[in-house]
């Protein structure tokens, strides 16, 4: 038996503030009539808070904080908590056509590069080569081409 569900709540008190709370639950249960089978009853869940605020001088700040948790595993190394904090600051220039952005990913450095999965056939450990925590600066140039208005179009039938 497998169960997945998600709940998300958003609140936008003003045009300059935006908040979101989210929770995900993943439940897995495996049983067997086999005598040597170990029953599996595990929960993987995460919950997060996110916010975005418009600041003066065309700056925007966005951040999110997520706790990834696993419970019910017979091996204690698989019952984990990983708190991940990400943030982004954006500066809009040239009427929003040029964006300068600085991202910080996993600023607390708690995200693991090892993923565990378990099912009725066995346990799998996957190791990833990752950058644990990083900052990224990027520039975005938007090229907007406005469509011609309807009255200026040449209509041919």
N, CA, C and O atoms as a GROMACS GRO file, in nm:
protein
  628
    1UNK      N    1   0.085  -0.117   0.000
    1UNK     CA    2   0.000   0.000   0.000
    1UNK      C    3   0.089   0.123   0.000
    1UNK      O    4   0.191   0.128   0.069
    2UNK      N    5   0.050   0.220  -0.076
    2UNK     CA    6   0.127   0.344  -0.088
    2UNK      C    7   0.029   0.462  -0.083
    2UNK      O    8  -0.078   0.456  -0.143
    3UNK      N    9   0.067   0.567  -0.014
    3UNK     CA   10  -0.021   0.683   0.002
    3UNK      C   11   0.063   0.810  -0.011
    3UNK      O   12   0.168   0.823   0.052
    4UNK      N   13   0.018   0.903  -0.093
    4UNK     CA   14   0.083   1.034  -0.109
    4UNK      C   15  -0.023   1.142  -0.100
    4UNK      O   16  -0.131   1.129  -0.158
    5UNK      N   17   0.008   1.248  -0.026
    5UNK     CA   18  -0.085   1.361  -0.017
    5UNK      C   19  -0.008   1.489   0.008
    5UNK      O   20   0.102   1.487   0.064
    6UNK      N   21  -0.066   1.599  -0.035
    6UNK     CA   22  -0.002   1.730  -0.020
    6UNK      C   23  -0.107   1.833   0.019
    6UNK      O   24  -0.221   1.829  -0.028
    7UNK      N   25  -0.067   1.924   0.106
    7UNK     CA   26  -0.153   2.035   0.146
    7UNK      C   27  -0.073   2.163   0.133
    7UNK      O   28   0.042   2.170   0.178
    8UNK      N   29  -0.132   2.263   0.072
    8UNK     CA   30  -0.062   2.390   0.052
    8UNK      C   31  -0.158   2.504   0.084
    8UNK      O   32  -0.273   2.504   0.042
    9UNK      N   33  -0.109   2.601   0.160
    9UNK     CA   34  -0.186   2.720   0.193
    9UNK      C   35  -0.107   2.843   0.151
    9UNK      O   36   0.012   2.854   0.181
   10UNK      N   37  -0.172   2.935   0.083
   10UNK     CA   38  -0.106   3.059   0.041
   10UNK      C   39  -0.182   3.178   0.097
   10UNK      O   40  -0.305   3.174   0.112
   11UNK      N   41  -0.108   3.283   0.127
   11UNK     CA   42  -0.167   3.405   0.180
   11UNK      C   43  -0.093   3.523   0.119
   11UNK      O   44   0.030   3.530   0.125
   12UNK      N   45  -0.167   3.615   0.061
   12UNK     CA   46  -0.109   3.734  -0.001
   12UNK      C   47  -0.178   3.856   0.061
   12UNK      O   48  -0.276   3.906   0.007
   13UNK      N   49  -0.125   3.904   0.176
   13UNK     CA   50  -0.190   4.014   0.246
   13UNK      C   51  -0.185   4.146   0.169
   13UNK      O   52  -0.276   4.229   0.182
   14UNK      N   53  -0.081   4.167   0.089
   14UNK     CA   54  -0.069   4.287   0.006
   14UNK      C   55  -0.008   4.248  -0.128
   14UNK      O   56   0.030   4.132  -0.147
   15UNK      N   57   0.001   4.344  -0.220
   15UNK     CA   58   0.066   4.317  -0.348
   15UNK      C   59   0.216   4.294  -0.332
   15UNK      O   60   0.280   4.241  -0.423
   16UNK      N   61   0.272   4.334  -0.220
   16UNK     CA   62   0.416   4.325  -0.200
   16UNK      C   63   0.459   4.207  -0.114
   16UNK      O   64   0.578   4.181  -0.101
   17UNK      N   65   0.364   4.134  -0.054
   17UNK     CA   66   0.395   4.021   0.033
   17UNK      C   67   0.321   3.896  -0.014
   17UNK      O   68   0.206   3.902  -0.056
   18UNK      N   69   0.390   3.784  -0.005
   18UNK     CA   70   0.331   3.655  -0.044
   18UNK      C   71   0.390   3.547   0.046
   18UNK      O   72   0.512   3.536   0.057
   19UNK      N   73   0.305   3.467   0.110
   19UNK     CA   74   0.349   3.361   0.200
   19UNK      C   75   0.284   3.229   0.161
   19UNK      O   76   0.170   3.227   0.115
   20UNK      N   77   0.358   3.120   0.178
   20UNK     CA   78   0.306   2.986   0.149
   20UNK      C   79   0.354   2.889   0.256
   20UNK      O   80   0.470   2.891   0.297
   21UNK      N   81   0.263   2.803   0.301
   21UNK     CA   82   0.297   2.691   0.390
   21UNK      C   83   0.256   2.564   0.316
   21UNK      O   84   0.147   2.558   0.258
   22UNK      N   85   0.342   2.464   0.320
   22UNK     CA   86   0.315   2.344   0.243
   22UNK      C   87   0.359   2.221   0.321
   22UNK      O   88   0.458   2.226   0.394
   23UNK      N   89   0.286   2.113   0.307
   23UNK     CA   90   0.323   1.986   0.368
   23UNK      C   91   0.298   1.871   0.272
   23UNK      O   92   0.196   1.869   0.202
   24UNK      N   93   0.389   1.777   0.268
   24UNK     CA   94   0.377   1.656   0.185
   24UNK      C   95   0.393   1.534   0.275
   24UNK      O   96   0.478   1.533   0.364
   25UNK      N   97   0.311   1.432   0.252
   25UNK     CA   98   0.318   1.308   0.329
   25UNK      C   99   0.322   1.192   0.231
   25UNK      O  100   0.240   1.183   0.140
   26UNK      N  101   0.418   1.102   0.252
   26UNK     CA  102   0.432   0.981   0.172
   26UNK      C  103   0.436   0.863   0.269
   26UNK      O  104   0.526   0.854   0.353
   27UNK      N  105   0.340   0.774   0.258
   27UNK     CA  106   0.332   0.657   0.346
   27UNK      C  107   0.347   0.531   0.262
   27UNK      O  108   0.290   0.520   0.154
   28UNK      N  109   0.423   0.437   0.314
   28UNK     CA  110   0.443   0.310   0.245
   28UNK      C  111   0.428   0.196   0.344
   28UNK      O  112   0.486   0.198   0.452
   29UNK      N  113   0.349   0.095   0.306
   29UNK     CA  114   0.331  -0.024   0.389
   29UNK      C  115   0.346  -0.146   0.300
   29UNK      O  116   0.280  -0.159   0.198
   30UNK      N  117   0.435  -0.236   0.342
   30UNK     CA  118   0.456  -0.361   0.268
   30UNK      C  119   0.446  -0.477   0.365
   30UNK      O  120   0.507  -0.475   0.472
   31UNK      N  121   0.367  -0.579   0.328
   31UNK     CA  122   0.351  -0.699   0.410
   31UNK      C  123   0.365  -0.822   0.321
   31UNK      O  124   0.357  -0.812   0.198
   32UNK      N  125   0.386  -0.936   0.385
   32UNK     CA  126   0.397  -1.061   0.311
   32UNK      C  127   0.361  -1.177   0.403
   32UNK      O  128   0.376  -1.168   0.525
   33UNK      N  129   0.313  -1.285   0.344
   33UNK     CA  130   0.282  -1.406   0.421
   33UNK      C  131   0.409  -1.489   0.445
   33UNK      O  132   0.406  -1.586   0.520
   34UNK      N  133   0.517  -1.450   0.382
   34UNK     CA  134   0.645  -1.521   0.399
   34UNK      C  135   0.689  -1.513   0.544
   34UNK      O  136   0.677  -1.407   0.606
   35UNK      N  137   0.740  -1.620   0.599
   35UNK     CA  138   0.775  -1.626   0.741
   35UNK      C  139   0.890  -1.534   0.779
   35UNK      O  140   0.891  -1.478   0.889
   36UNK      N  141   0.988  -1.515   0.690
   36UNK     CA  142   1.105  -1.435   0.724
   36UNK      C  143   1.094  -1.289   0.676
   36UNK      O  144   1.194  -1.216   0.676
   37UNK      N  145   0.974  -1.248   0.636
   37UNK     CA  146   0.957  -1.111   0.585
   37UNK      C  147   0.942  -1.012   0.701
   37UNK      O  148   0.868  -1.037   0.796
   38UNK      N  149   1.012  -0.901   0.691
   38UNK     CA  150   0.998  -0.793   0.789
   38UNK      C  151   0.902  -0.689   0.733
   38UNK      O  152   0.925  -0.634   0.625
   39UNK      N  153   0.796  -0.663   0.806
   39UNK     CA  154   0.694  -0.568   0.762
   39UNK      C  155   0.754  -0.427   0.754
   39UNK      O  156   0.838  -0.389   0.835
   40UNK      N  157   0.709  -0.352   0.655
   40UNK     CA  158   0.756  -0.214   0.634
   40UNK      C  159   0.639  -0.119   0.656
   40UNK      O  160   0.536  -0.132   0.589
   41UNK      N  161   0.653  -0.025   0.746
   41UNK     CA  162   0.557   0.081   0.773
   41UNK      C  163   0.637   0.210   0.788
   41UNK      O  164   0.687   0.239   0.896
   42UNK      N  165   0.651   0.287   0.681
   42UNK     CA  166   0.739   0.404   0.686
   42UNK      C  167   0.667   0.530   0.637
   42UNK      O  168   0.575   0.524   0.556
   43UNK      N  169   0.713   0.643   0.690
   43UNK     CA  170   0.662   0.775   0.652
   43UNK      C  171   0.778   0.862   0.606
   43UNK      O  172   0.879   0.872   0.676
   44UNK      N  173   0.764   0.923   0.492
   44UNK     CA  174   0.853   1.030   0.447
   44UNK      C  175   0.765   1.153   0.438
   44UNK      O  176   0.661   1.150   0.372
   45UNK      N  177   0.806   1.261   0.502
   45UNK     CA  178   0.724   1.381   0.497
   45UNK      C  179   0.813   1.504   0.497
   45UNK      O  180   0.927   1.501   0.543
   46UNK      N  181   0.758   1.610   0.442
   46UNK     CA  182   0.829   1.738   0.446
   46UNK      C  183   0.728   1.849   0.464
   46UNK      O  184   0.612   1.838   0.424
   47UNK      N  185   0.774   1.956   0.525
   47UNK     CA  186   0.690   2.072   0.545
   47UNK      C  187   0.776   2.195   0.527
   47UNK      O  188   0.895   2.195   0.560
   48UNK      N  189   0.714   2.301   0.474
   48UNK     CA  190   0.794   2.418   0.440
   48UNK      C  191   0.715   2.547   0.456
   48UNK      O  192   0.592   2.549   0.454
   49UNK      N  193   0.791   2.653   0.474
   49UNK     CA  194   0.739   2.790   0.474
   49UNK      C  195   0.817   2.866   0.369
   49UNK      O  196   0.939   2.852   0.357
   50UNK      N  197   0.747   2.948   0.292
   50UNK     CA  198   0.811   3.028   0.189
   50UNK      C  199   0.751   3.168   0.192
   50UNK      O  200   0.634   3.187   0.228
   51UNK      N  201   0.831   3.263   0.155
   51UNK     CA  202   0.784   3.401   0.151
   51UNK      C  203   0.855   3.480   0.044
   51UNK      O  204   0.968   3.449   0.004
   52UNK      N  205   0.786   3.584  -0.002
   52UNK     CA  206   0.841   3.673  -0.102
   52UNK      C  207   0.796   3.814  -0.069
   52UNK      O  208   0.679   3.837  -0.037
   53UNK      N  209   0.888   3.908  -0.078
   53UNK     CA  210   0.855   4.046  -0.047
   53UNK      C  211   0.917   4.139  -0.150
   53UNK      O  212   1.032   4.123  -0.190
   54UNK      N  213   0.838   4.236  -0.192
   54UNK     CA  214   0.887   4.342  -0.281
   54UNK      C  215   0.948   4.450  -0.194
   54UNK      O  216   0.884   4.501  -0.103
   55UNK      N  217   1.072   4.485  -0.223
   55UNK     CA  218   1.145   4.585  -0.146
   55UNK      C  219   1.159   4.714  -0.227
   55UNK      O  220   1.135   4.714  -0.347
   56UNK      N  221   1.198   4.823  -0.162
   56UNK     CA  222   1.220   4.948  -0.236
   56UNK      C  223   1.331   4.934  -0.340
   56UNK      O  224   1.410   4.840  -0.334
   57UNK      N  225   1.337   5.024  -0.434
   57UNK     CA  226   1.438   5.034  -0.539
   57UNK      C  227   1.440   4.912  -0.630
   57UNK      O  228   1.546   4.870  -0.678
   58UNK      N  229   1.321   4.855  -0.655
   58UNK     CA  230   1.304   4.741  -0.746
   58UNK      C  231   1.382   4.616  -0.704
   58UNK      O  232   1.432   4.543  -0.789
   59UNK      N  233   1.392   4.593  -0.575
   59UNK     CA  234   1.449   4.470  -0.523
   59UNK      C  235   1.336   4.377  -0.482
   59UNK      O  236   1.227   4.422  -0.445
   60UNK      N  237   1.362   4.247  -0.488
   60UNK     CA  238   1.268   4.146  -0.441
   60UNK      C  239   1.348   4.041  -0.364
   60UNK      O  240   1.455   3.999  -0.407
   61UNK      N  241   1.295   3.999  -0.250
   61UNK     CA  242   1.358   3.895  -0.168
   61UNK      C  243   1.261   3.777  -0.158
   61UNK      O  244   1.144   3.795  -0.124
   62UNK      N  245   1.312   3.658  -0.187
   62UNK     CA  246   1.232   3.535  -0.174
   62UNK      C  247   1.313   3.434  -0.094
   62UNK      O  248   1.434   3.424  -0.112
   63UNK      N  249   1.246   3.360  -0.007
   63UNK     CA  250   1.314   3.260   0.074
   63UNK      C  251   1.219   3.144   0.104
   63UNK      O  252   1.098   3.161   0.108
   64UNK      N  253   1.278   3.027   0.127
   64UNK     CA  254   1.198   2.912   0.169
   64UNK      C  255   1.281   2.827   0.264
   64UNK      O  256   1.403   2.818   0.251
   65UNK      N  257   1.212   2.766   0.359
   65UNK     CA  258   1.272   2.681   0.460
   65UNK      C  259   1.193   2.551   0.462
   65UNK      O  260   1.072   2.552   0.486
   66UNK      N  261   1.260   2.437   0.436
   66UNK     CA  262   1.192   2.308   0.425
   66UNK      C  263   1.260   2.205   0.514
   66UNK      O  264   1.383   2.193   0.514
   67UNK      N  265   1.181   2.130   0.589
   67UNK     CA  266   1.231   2.018   0.670
   67UNK      C  267   1.188   1.889   0.600
   67UNK      O  268   1.069   1.863   0.582
   68UNK      N  269   1.287   1.808   0.560
   68UNK     CA  270   1.263   1.677   0.501
   68UNK      C  271   1.286   1.573   0.610
   68UNK      O  272   1.395   1.566   0.667
   69UNK      N  273   1.184   1.491   0.639
   69UNK     CA  274   1.193   1.393   0.749
   69UNK      C  275   1.153   1.254   0.701
   69UNK      O  276   1.071   1.240   0.610
   70UNK      N  277   1.211   1.153   0.763
   70UNK     CA  278   1.180   1.012   0.736
   70UNK      C  279   1.166   0.941   0.869
   70UNK      O  280   1.248   0.961   0.958
   71UNK      N  281   1.063   0.859   0.884
   71UNK     CA  282   1.036   0.788   1.010
   71UNK      C  283   0.987   0.647   0.983
   71UNK      O  284   0.929   0.618   0.879
   72UNK      N  285   1.013   0.559   1.081
   72UNK     CA  286   0.961   0.423   1.078
   72UNK      C  287   1.056   0.319   1.023
   72UNK      O  288   1.021   0.201   1.017
   73UNK      N  289   1.176   0.358   0.984
   73UNK     CA  290   1.271   0.263   0.928
   73UNK      C  291   1.341   0.188   1.040
   73UNK      O  292   1.373   0.246   1.144
   74UNK      N  293   1.366   0.059   1.019
   74UNK     CA  294   1.432  -0.021   1.123
   74UNK      C  295   1.579   0.016   1.138
   74UNK      O  296   1.637  -0.001   1.246
   75UNK      N  297   1.640   0.067   1.033
   75UNK     CA  298   1.778   0.115   1.039
   75UNK      C  299   1.776   0.262   1.079
   75UNK      O  300   1.720   0.346   1.007
   76UNK      N  301   1.835   0.294   1.192
   76UNK     CA  302   1.831   0.432   1.244
   76UNK      C  303   1.894   0.533   1.149
   76UNK      O  304   1.858   0.650   1.153
   77UNK      N  305   1.987   0.492   1.064
   77UNK     CA  306   2.050   0.586   0.971
   77UNK      C  307   1.953   0.635   0.864
   77UNK      O  308   1.979   0.735   0.797
   78UNK      N  309   1.841   0.566   0.849
   78UNK     CA  310   1.742   0.608   0.749
   78UNK      C  311   1.635   0.699   0.809
   78UNK      O  312   1.559   0.760   0.734
   79UNK      N  313   1.626   0.711   0.940
   79UNK     CA  314   1.532   0.803   1.007
   79UNK      C  315   1.603   0.938   1.021
   79UNK      O  316   1.675   0.961   1.118
   80UNK      N  317   1.582   1.024   0.925
   80UNK     CA  318   1.661   1.148   0.916
   80UNK      C  319   1.575   1.272   0.916
   80UNK      O  320   1.455   1.268   0.890
   81UNK      N  321   1.640   1.385   0.946
   81UNK     CA  322   1.585   1.519   0.930
   81UNK      C  323   1.688   1.602   0.855
   81UNK      O  324   1.806   1.603   0.891
   82UNK      N  325   1.644   1.669   0.751
   82UNK     CA  326   1.732   1.758   0.676
   82UNK      C  327   1.660   1.891   0.659
   82UNK      O  328   1.555   1.898   0.595
   83UNK      N  329   1.716   1.997   0.718
   83UNK     CA  330   1.659   2.130   0.709
   83UNK      C  331   1.730   2.206   0.598
   83UNK      O  332   1.852   2.224   0.602
   84UNK      N  333   1.654   2.250   0.498
   84UNK     CA  334   1.711   2.316   0.381
   84UNK      C  335   1.655   2.458   0.373
   84UNK      O  336   1.534   2.479   0.374
   85UNK      N  337   1.748   2.556   0.364
   85UNK     CA  338   1.709   2.697   0.353
   85UNK      C  339   1.767   2.752   0.223
   85UNK      O  340   1.887   2.745   0.199
   86UNK      N  341   1.679   2.806   0.140
   86UNK     CA  342   1.716   2.868   0.014
   86UNK      C  343   1.671   3.014   0.016
   86UNK      O  344   1.573   3.048   0.083
   87UNK      N  345   1.741   3.100  -0.056
   87UNK     CA  346   1.702   3.241  -0.064
   87UNK      C  347   1.745   3.298  -0.198
   87UNK      O  348   1.840   3.251  -0.261
   88UNK      N  349   1.674   3.402  -0.241
   88UNK     CA  350   1.707   3.472  -0.366
   88UNK      C  351   1.680   3.621  -0.349
   88UNK      O  352   1.577   3.661  -0.296
   89UNK      N  353   1.774   3.701  -0.395
   89UNK     CA  354   1.754   3.846  -0.403
   89UNK      C  355   1.759   3.884  -0.550
   89UNK      O  356   1.849   3.843  -0.623
   90UNK      N  357   1.663   3.963  -0.593
   90UNK     CA  358   1.652   4.004  -0.733
   90UNK      C  359   1.649   4.155  -0.742
   90UNK      O  360   1.581   4.221  -0.664
   91UNK      N  361   1.723   4.209  -0.836
   91UNK     CA  362   1.720   4.352  -0.867
   91UNK      C  363   1.670   4.366  -1.010
   91UNK      O  364   1.729   4.309  -1.102
   92UNK      N  365   1.561   4.442  -1.029
   92UNK     CA  366   1.505   4.464  -1.161
   92UNK      C  367   1.554   4.598  -1.214
   92UNK      O  368   1.546   4.701  -1.146
   93UNK      N  369   1.606   4.596  -1.337
   93UNK     CA  370   1.654   4.717  -1.405
   93UNK      C  371   1.585   4.729  -1.541
   93UNK      O  372   1.528   4.632  -1.592
   94UNK      N  373   1.591   4.847  -1.597
   94UNK     CA  374   1.538   4.872  -1.732
   94UNK      C  375   1.393   4.825  -1.745
   94UNK      O  376   1.360   4.747  -1.834
   95UNK      N  377   1.308   4.873  -1.657
   95UNK     CA  378   1.164   4.841  -1.655
   95UNK      C  379   1.138   4.690  -1.644
   95UNK      O  380   1.041   4.640  -1.700
   96UNK      N  381   1.223   4.619  -1.572
   96UNK     CA  382   1.205   4.476  -1.550
   96UNK      C  383   1.259   4.388  -1.661
   96UNK      O  384   1.243   4.267  -1.656
   97UNK      N  385   1.322   4.447  -1.764
   97UNK     CA  386   1.377   4.367  -1.874
   97UNK      C  387   1.514   4.309  -1.843
   97UNK      O  388   1.558   4.215  -1.909
   98UNK      N  389   1.584   4.364  -1.744
   98UNK     CA  390   1.713   4.313  -1.701
   98UNK      C  391   1.702   4.275  -1.554
   98UNK      O  392   1.671   4.359  -1.470
   99UNK      N  393   1.729   4.148  -1.523
   99UNK     CA  394   1.721   4.098  -1.386
   99UNK      C  395   1.859   4.052  -1.341
   99UNK      O  396   1.926   3.976  -1.410
  100UNK      N  397   1.900   4.099  -1.224
  100UNK     CA  398   2.021   4.052  -1.159
  100UNK      C  399   1.976   3.973  -1.037
  100UNK      O  400   1.903   4.025  -0.953
  101UNK      N  401   2.019   3.846  -1.028
  101UNK     CA  402   1.970   3.759  -0.921
  101UNK      C  403   2.086   3.688  -0.853
  101UNK      O  404   2.180   3.642  -0.918
  102UNK      N  405   2.077   3.678  -0.721
  102UNK     CA  406   2.173   3.603  -0.642
  102UNK      C  407   2.094   3.498  -0.563
  102UNK      O  408   2.008   3.532  -0.482
  103UNK      N  409   2.126   3.370  -0.588
  103UNK     CA  410   2.059   3.258  -0.522
  103UNK      C  411   2.154   3.195  -0.422
  103UNK      O  412   2.273   3.181  -0.447
  104UNK      N  413   2.100   3.158  -0.308
  104UNK     CA  414   2.172   3.077  -0.211
  104UNK      C  415   2.093   2.949  -0.191
  104UNK      O  416   1.975   2.953  -0.156
  105UNK      N  417   2.158   2.833  -0.213
  105UNK     CA  418   2.090   2.704  -0.202
  105UNK      C  419   2.150   2.625  -0.086
  105UNK      O  420   2.272   2.617  -0.073
  106UNK      N  421   2.065   2.568  -0.004
  106UNK     CA  422   2.104   2.488   0.112
  106UNK      C  423   2.208   2.563   0.196
  106UNK      O  424   2.318   2.514   0.220
  107UNK      N  425   2.168   2.680   0.240
  107UNK     CA  426   2.260   2.769   0.311
  107UNK      C  427   2.299   2.714   0.449
  107UNK      O  428   2.397   2.762   0.507
  108UNK      N  429   2.227   2.617   0.502
  108UNK     CA  430   2.263   2.556   0.630
  108UNK      C  431   2.350   2.431   0.611
  108UNK      O  432   2.404   2.379   0.709
  109UNK      N  433   2.363   2.384   0.488
  109UNK     CA  434   2.450   2.271   0.458
  109UNK      C  435   2.404   2.138   0.515
  109UNK      O  436   2.489   2.056   0.550
  110UNK      N  437   2.274   2.114   0.526
  110UNK     CA  438   2.225   1.989   0.586
  110UNK      C  439   2.173   1.887   0.485
  110UNK      O  440   2.141   1.775   0.524
  111UNK      N  441   2.164   1.922   0.359
  111UNK     CA  442   2.110   1.829   0.260
  111UNK      C  443   2.213   1.721   0.228
  111UNK      O  444   2.327   1.751   0.193
  112UNK      N  445   2.172   1.597   0.241
  112UNK     CA  446   2.262   1.483   0.221
  112UNK      C  447   2.271   1.447   0.073
  112UNK      O  448   2.178   1.471  -0.004
  113UNK      N  449   2.385   1.390   0.034
  113UNK     CA  450   2.401   1.344  -0.104
  113UNK      C  451   2.367   1.195  -0.117
  113UNK      O  452   2.389   1.136  -0.223
  114UNK      N  453   2.315   1.134  -0.011
  114UNK     CA  454   2.278   0.992  -0.012
  114UNK      C  455   2.125   0.982  -0.002
  114UNK      O  456   2.063   1.043   0.085
  115UNK      N  457   2.066   0.906  -0.092
  115UNK     CA  458   1.922   0.882  -0.090
  115UNK      C  459   1.899   0.734  -0.064
  115UNK      O  460   1.961   0.649  -0.126
  116UNK      N  461   1.808   0.705   0.030
  116UNK     CA  462   1.773   0.568   0.066
  116UNK      C  463   1.632   0.538   0.018
  116UNK      O  464   1.543   0.623   0.029
  117UNK      N  465   1.612   0.420  -0.035
  117UNK     CA  466   1.476   0.375  -0.066
  117UNK      C  467   1.465   0.229  -0.024
  117UNK      O  468   1.564   0.155  -0.024
  118UNK      N  469   1.344   0.190   0.010
  118UNK     CA  470   1.321   0.054   0.059
  118UNK      C  471   1.187   0.006   0.005
  118UNK      O  472   1.092   0.082  -0.004
  119UNK      N  473   1.182  -0.122  -0.032
  119UNK     CA  474   1.057  -0.183  -0.074
  119UNK      C  475   1.062  -0.331  -0.038
  119UNK      O  476   1.153  -0.374   0.032
  120UNK      N  477   0.966  -0.408  -0.085
  120UNK     CA  478   0.958  -0.550  -0.049
  120UNK      C  479   1.077  -0.630  -0.100
  120UNK      O  480   1.107  -0.737  -0.046
  121UNK      N  481   1.145  -0.580  -0.204
  121UNK     CA  482   1.260  -0.654  -0.259
  121UNK      C  483   1.390  -0.622  -0.187
  121UNK      O  484   1.484  -0.702  -0.192
  122UNK      N  485   1.399  -0.507  -0.122
  122UNK     CA  486   1.523  -0.474  -0.053
  122UNK      C  487   1.544  -0.326  -0.035
  122UNK      O  488   1.453  -0.245  -0.056
  123UNK      N  489   1.665  -0.291   0.004
  123UNK     CA  490   1.702  -0.153   0.034
  123UNK      C  491   1.803  -0.105  -0.069
  123UNK      O  492   1.894  -0.180  -0.107
  124UNK      N  493   1.789   0.020  -0.114
  124UNK     CA  494   1.879   0.078  -0.212
  124UNK      C  495   1.937   0.206  -0.155
  124UNK      O  496   1.865   0.290  -0.101
  125UNK      N  497   2.068   0.221  -0.168
  125UNK     CA  498   2.136   0.346  -0.133
  125UNK      C  499   2.194   0.402  -0.261
  125UNK      O  500   2.266   0.333  -0.334
  126UNK      N  501   2.162   0.529  -0.289
  126UNK     CA  502   2.214   0.596  -0.407
  126UNK      C  503   2.297   0.714  -0.362
  126UNK      O  504   2.250   0.797  -0.284
  127UNK      N  505   2.420   0.723  -0.411
  127UNK     CA  506   2.509   0.832  -0.377
  127UNK      C  507   2.518   0.927  -0.497
  127UNK      O  508   2.539   0.883  -0.610
  128UNK      N  509   2.501   1.056  -0.472
  128UNK     CA  510   2.504   1.157  -0.576
  128UNK      C  511   2.627   1.246  -0.560
  128UNK      O  512   2.667   1.278  -0.448
  129UNK      N  513   2.686   1.286  -0.671
  129UNK     CA  514   2.790   1.387  -0.668
  129UNK      C  515   2.722   1.522  -0.680
  129UNK      O  516   2.665   1.555  -0.785
  130UNK      N  517   2.726   1.600  -0.574
  130UNK     CA  518   2.654   1.726  -0.570
  130UNK      C  519   2.741   1.835  -0.511
  130UNK      O  520   2.840   1.808  -0.442
  131UNK      N  521   2.704   1.958  -0.539
  131UNK     CA  522   2.759   2.072  -0.467
  131UNK      C  523   2.670   2.090  -0.345
  131UNK      O  524   2.552   2.118  -0.360
  132UNK      N  525   2.724   2.074  -0.224
  132UNK     CA  526   2.638   2.076  -0.106
  132UNK      C  527   2.563   2.209  -0.088
  132UNK      O  528   2.440   2.211  -0.092
  133UNK      N  529   2.633   2.315  -0.070
  133UNK     CA  530   2.572   2.447  -0.058
  133UNK      C  531   2.640   2.535  -0.161
  133UNK      O  532   2.760   2.525  -0.184
  134UNK      N  533   2.562   2.622  -0.224
  134UNK     CA  534   2.625   2.709  -0.322
  134UNK      C  535   2.547   2.839  -0.337
  134UNK      O  536   2.431   2.850  -0.297
  135UNK      N  537   2.615   2.935  -0.396
  135UNK     CA  538   2.553   3.062  -0.435
  135UNK      C  539   2.569   3.074  -0.586
  135UNK      O  540   2.670   3.032  -0.642
  136UNK      N  541   2.470   3.131  -0.649
  136UNK     CA  542   2.471   3.144  -0.794
  136UNK      C  543   2.424   3.284  -0.830
  136UNK      O  544   2.316   3.327  -0.788
  137UNK      N  545   2.504   3.354  -0.909
  137UNK     CA  546   2.464   3.486  -0.959
  137UNK      C  547   2.429   3.470  -1.105
  137UNK      O  548   2.504   3.410  -1.182
  138UNK      N  549   2.314   3.522  -1.144
  138UNK     CA  550   2.278   3.515  -1.285
  138UNK      C  551   2.210   3.643  -1.332
  138UNK      O  552   2.151   3.717  -1.254
  139UNK      N  553   2.223   3.664  -1.461
  139UNK     CA  554   2.168   3.782  -1.528
  139UNK      C  555   2.067   3.733  -1.631
  139UNK      O  556   2.096   3.642  -1.709
  140UNK      N  557   1.949   3.794  -1.631
  140UNK     CA  558   1.846   3.758  -1.727
  140UNK      C  559   1.807   3.883  -1.805
  140UNK      O  560   1.773   3.986  -1.747
  141UNK      N  561   1.813   3.872  -1.937
  141UNK     CA  562   1.772   3.982  -2.024
  141UNK      C  563   1.646   3.937  -2.096
  141UNK      O  564   1.647   3.836  -2.166
  142UNK      N  565   1.538   4.011  -2.077
  142UNK     CA  566   1.411   3.976  -2.141
  142UNK      C  567   1.395   4.058  -2.268
  142UNK      O  568   1.400   4.180  -2.267
  143UNK      N  569   1.374   3.988  -2.377
  143UNK     CA  570   1.348   4.052  -2.505
  143UNK      C  571   1.198   4.040  -2.532
  143UNK      O  572   1.150   3.933  -2.569
  144UNK      N  573   1.127   4.147  -2.512
  144UNK     CA  574   0.982   4.146  -2.531
  144UNK      C  575   0.946   4.211  -2.663
  144UNK      O  576   0.986   4.325  -2.690
  145UNK      N  577   0.873   4.141  -2.744
  145UNK     CA  578   0.823   4.197  -2.869
  145UNK      C  579   0.672   4.205  -2.856
  145UNK      O  580   0.603   4.104  -2.844
  146UNK      N  581   0.622   4.326  -2.860
  146UNK     CA  582   0.478   4.345  -2.844
  146UNK      C  583   0.406   4.317  -2.975
  146UNK      O  584   0.455   4.356  -3.081
  147UNK      N  585   0.291   4.248  -2.970
  147UNK     CA  586   0.217   4.219  -3.093
  147UNK      C  587   0.156   4.347  -3.150
  147UNK      O  588   0.125   4.442  -3.079
  148UNK      N  589   0.139   4.344  -3.283
  148UNK     CA  590   0.074   4.458  -3.349
  148UNK      C  591  -0.071   4.464  -3.304
  148UNK      O  592  -0.134   4.361  -3.280
  149UNK      N  593  -0.123   4.583  -3.292
  149UNK     CA  594  -0.263   4.596  -3.251
  149UNK      C  595  -0.354   4.553  -3.365
  149UNK      O  596  -0.313   4.554  -3.481
  150UNK      N  597  -0.476   4.516  -3.332
  150UNK     CA  598  -0.571   4.465  -3.430
  150UNK      C  599  -0.602   4.567  -3.539
  150UNK      O  600  -0.622   4.530  -3.654
  151UNK      N  601  -0.607   4.697  -3.503
  151UNK     CA  602  -0.645   4.797  -3.603
  151UNK      C  603  -0.535   4.821  -3.706
  151UNK      O  604  -0.563   4.874  -3.813
  152UNK      N  605  -0.412   4.783  -3.676
  152UNK     CA  606  -0.303   4.803  -3.771
  152UNK      C  607  -0.278   4.682  -3.859
  152UNK      O  608  -0.196   4.688  -3.951
  153UNK      N  609  -0.347   4.573  -3.834
  153UNK     CA  610  -0.325   4.452  -3.914
  153UNK      C  611  -0.398   4.464  -4.047
  153UNK      O  612  -0.510   4.516  -4.054
  154UNK      N  613  -0.334   4.415  -4.150
  154UNK     CA  614  -0.396   4.411  -4.281
  154UNK      C  615  -0.481   4.286  -4.290
  154UNK      O  616  -0.428   4.175  -4.292
  155UNK      N  617  -0.612   4.303  -4.296
  155UNK     CA  618  -0.704   4.188  -4.299
  155UNK      C  619  -0.735   4.154  -4.444
  155UNK      O  620  -0.788   4.236  -4.519
  156UNK      N  621  -0.700   4.032  -4.483
  156UNK     CA  622  -0.725   3.985  -4.619
  156UNK      C  623  -0.820   3.866  -4.613
  156UNK      O  624  -0.807   3.776  -4.530
  157UNK      N  625  -0.914   3.870  -4.702
  157UNK     CA  626  -1.010   3.760  -4.707
  157UNK      C  627  -1.004   3.688  -4.837
  157UNK      O  628  -1.078   3.592  -4.858
   0.00000   0.00000   0.00000
